[in-house]
């Protein structure tokens, strides 16, 4: 498990899938804002590709996010679009409604940065988020991500086009929280 100061990122367990599906993906508005395509229902018991891990897939690394104190599942985190040639990837995360507003998002981004830069040896990490997603923008900027641009009206969400913000962080600009990592080791 990769540990931050508040959360851990671990492999996805079979028991995580029904919780993540019910609390993140069956929520039409939340899923529509988080996904790059339209929401659609998924048959219970089916192998939902957003949640079931394919260990052969090398460009997508999904994690379940758990609270360090008790191991409670609080969300999902992903390093996706991994490009080994250009040494870059994208970061994504989703927190269960009951876990929002507790600083977990900032910690998840920090742990994903550690994974991307230290474990994977990447040069660049990138985040795309809706312009009104204040929580993700805060979590990214607290970890050193820089706003690189706005993709105007690039996301069709629930009947309207919304702007997306593009943020990037380079390995040489990343400043890990040394105290948090020393405690996690």
C-alpha positions as CSV (number, residue, x, y, z in Angstrom):
1,X,0.0,0.0,0.0
2,X,1.1,3.5,-0.7
3,X,0.5,5.8,2.3
4,X,0.0,9.5,2.6
5,X,-0.7,11.4,5.8
6,X,-4.5,10.6,5.8
7,X,-5.1,7.9,3.2
8,X,-3.6,4.8,1.6
9,X,-3.8,3.7,-2.0
10,X,-4.2,-0.1,-2.3
11,X,-5.2,-2.7,-4.9
12,X,-8.9,-2.8,-5.7
13,X,-10.7,-5.6,-3.8
14,X,-13.8,-7.3,-5.0
15,X,-15.7,-6.0,-2.0
16,X,-14.9,-2.4,-3.0
17,X,-16.8,-2.7,-6.3
18,X,-20.4,-2.6,-5.1
19,X,-19.7,0.3,-2.8
20,X,-17.9,2.3,-5.5
21,X,-20.6,1.5,-8.0
22,X,-23.5,2.5,-5.7
23,X,-21.9,5.7,-4.3
24,X,-20.0,7.0,-7.3
25,X,-21.1,5.5,-10.5
26,X,-24.9,5.0,-9.9
27,X,-25.1,8.7,-9.0
28,X,-26.0,10.1,-12.5
29,X,-24.9,13.7,-11.8
30,X,-21.6,12.8,-10.1
31,X,-20.7,10.2,-12.8
32,X,-21.6,12.6,-15.6
33,X,-19.3,15.2,-14.2
34,X,-16.4,12.6,-13.6
35,X,-16.6,10.6,-16.9
36,X,-15.7,11.8,-20.3
37,X,-18.8,10.2,-21.8
38,X,-22.5,10.0,-21.1
39,X,-23.7,8.1,-18.0
40,X,-25.3,4.7,-18.6
41,X,-26.6,2.1,-16.2
42,X,-24.5,-1.0,-15.7
43,X,-26.2,-4.3,-15.0
44,X,-25.6,-5.5,-11.4
45,X,-22.9,-8.2,-11.3
46,X,-21.5,-7.3,-14.7
47,X,-17.8,-6.6,-15.2
48,X,-17.8,-2.8,-15.2
49,X,-14.6,-1.8,-16.9
50,X,-14.4,1.4,-14.7
51,X,-14.2,-0.7,-11.6
52,X,-12.9,-4.2,-12.4
53,X,-9.1,-4.2,-12.6
54,X,-7.4,-5.7,-15.7
55,X,-3.9,-6.6,-14.5
56,X,-2.7,-6.8,-18.2
57,X,-3.6,-3.2,-18.8
58,X,-0.3,-1.2,-18.6
59,X,-1.6,2.3,-19.3
60,X,-4.1,2.5,-16.5
61,X,-3.4,1.9,-12.7
62,X,-6.5,2.0,-10.5
63,X,-6.4,2.1,-6.8
64,X,-8.9,2.0,-4.0
65,X,-8.5,4.8,-1.5
66,X,-8.8,3.9,2.2
67,X,-8.6,5.9,5.4
68,X,-5.4,5.2,7.2
69,X,-7.0,5.1,10.7
70,X,-9.4,2.2,10.1
71,X,-9.0,1.1,6.5
72,X,-12.4,2.3,5.6
73,X,-12.9,2.7,1.8
74,X,-13.2,6.4,0.9
75,X,-12.9,6.4,-2.9
76,X,-10.9,5.6,-6.0
77,X,-7.8,7.0,-7.5
78,X,-6.2,6.4,-10.9
79,X,-3.0,7.0,-12.8
80,X,-4.3,6.8,-16.4
81,X,-3.1,7.5,-20.0
82,X,0.4,6.4,-19.0
83,X,2.8,7.1,-21.8
84,X,6.1,5.4,-21.1
85,X,7.8,7.0,-24.1
86,X,7.1,10.6,-23.1
87,X,7.1,9.6,-19.4
88,X,3.7,11.3,-18.6
89,X,0.3,10.3,-17.2
90,X,-3.0,11.7,-16.0
91,X,-4.4,11.7,-12.5
92,X,-8.0,11.1,-11.5
93,X,-9.8,10.5,-8.3
94,X,-13.3,10.1,-6.9
95,X,-14.3,10.3,-3.2
96,X,-17.4,8.8,-1.7
97,X,-19.9,11.6,-0.7
98,X,-19.3,10.9,3.0
99,X,-15.6,11.4,2.5
100,X,-15.6,14.8,0.8
101,X,-14.4,17.9,2.6
102,X,-11.9,16.1,4.9
103,X,-8.6,16.8,3.0
104,X,-8.5,13.4,1.5
105,X,-8.4,14.7,-2.1
106,X,-5.2,16.7,-1.5
107,X,-3.6,13.7,0.1
108,X,-4.7,11.4,-2.7
109,X,-3.1,13.7,-5.3
110,X,0.1,13.8,-3.2
111,X,0.3,10.0,-3.1
112,X,-0.4,9.7,-6.8
113,X,2.4,12.2,-7.4
114,X,4.8,10.0,-5.3
115,X,3.7,7.0,-7.3
116,X,4.1,8.7,-10.7
117,X,7.4,10.5,-10.0
118,X,9.2,8.1,-7.6
119,X,7.8,4.7,-8.3
120,X,7.1,5.0,-12.1
121,X,9.9,7.6,-12.9
122,X,7.5,9.9,-14.9
123,X,8.4,13.4,-15.9
124,X,5.0,15.0,-16.1
125,X,1.6,14.5,-14.5
126,X,-1.5,16.2,-15.7
127,X,-5.0,16.8,-14.4
128,X,-8.1,17.8,-16.4
129,X,-11.1,18.9,-14.3
130,X,-14.3,20.9,-14.8
131,X,-13.7,24.6,-14.1
132,X,-16.2,24.6,-11.3
133,X,-14.6,21.7,-9.5
134,X,-13.1,23.8,-6.7
135,X,-12.1,20.8,-4.6
136,X,-10.0,19.2,-7.3
137,X,-8.5,22.5,-8.3
138,X,-7.5,23.2,-4.6
139,X,-6.1,19.6,-4.2
140,X,-4.0,20.0,-7.4
141,X,-2.7,23.5,-6.7
142,X,-1.8,22.5,-3.0
143,X,0.4,19.8,-4.6
144,X,2.2,22.2,-6.9
145,X,0.1,21.7,-10.1
146,X,0.1,24.8,-12.3
147,X,-2.9,25.9,-14.4
148,X,-1.8,25.6,-18.0
149,X,-5.0,26.5,-19.8
150,X,-8.7,26.4,-20.1
151,X,-10.4,24.2,-22.6
152,X,-13.5,26.3,-23.4
153,X,-16.8,24.5,-23.6
154,X,-15.0,21.1,-24.0
155,X,-17.2,18.9,-21.7
156,X,-20.8,18.1,-22.4
157,X,-22.3,17.5,-18.9
158,X,-26.0,17.1,-18.2
159,X,-27.2,19.2,-21.1
160,X,-24.6,21.9,-21.2
161,X,-21.1,22.5,-22.3
162,X,-18.6,23.3,-19.5
163,X,-15.1,24.6,-19.5
164,X,-12.3,22.3,-18.3
165,X,-9.0,23.4,-16.6
166,X,-5.8,21.8,-17.6
167,X,-3.1,21.5,-14.9
168,X,0.4,20.1,-15.1
169,X,3.2,19.3,-12.8
170,X,6.8,18.4,-13.8
171,X,9.0,16.1,-11.7
172,X,11.6,18.9,-11.1
173,X,8.9,21.2,-9.8
174,X,7.3,18.6,-7.4
175,X,8.0,19.3,-3.7
176,X,6.9,16.2,-1.7
177,X,6.0,16.6,1.9
178,X,9.1,15.0,3.5
179,X,7.5,14.7,6.9
180,X,4.5,12.8,5.6
181,X,6.7,10.4,3.6
182,X,9.1,9.8,6.4
183,X,6.1,8.9,8.6
184,X,4.7,6.6,5.9
185,X,7.9,4.5,5.5
